[in-house]
Amino acid sequence: MKIYRFLTEDDTSAFCHKVSDALAKGWELYGPPTYAFDAAHGVMRCGQAVTKEIDRPYSPDMKLGDQ
């Protein structure tokens, strides 16, 4: 079973750390990163999709970051 997450963060090193942490836990990059202006907060935001193969069925109750 493949699961999917979309990681977001302000355009700071925190975003790079969030993606690096996911990669260290076995997640794989899915597509290119995105970059957009968040007008509500006046900051640039980054996003990156990641996927991971797991050995159990998907459940909407699972916490994806703990997989």
Secondary structure, 3 states (H helix, E strand, C coil): CEEEEEEEEECCHHHHHHHHHHHHCCCEEEEEEEEEEECCCCEEEEEEEEEEECCCCCCCCCCHHHC
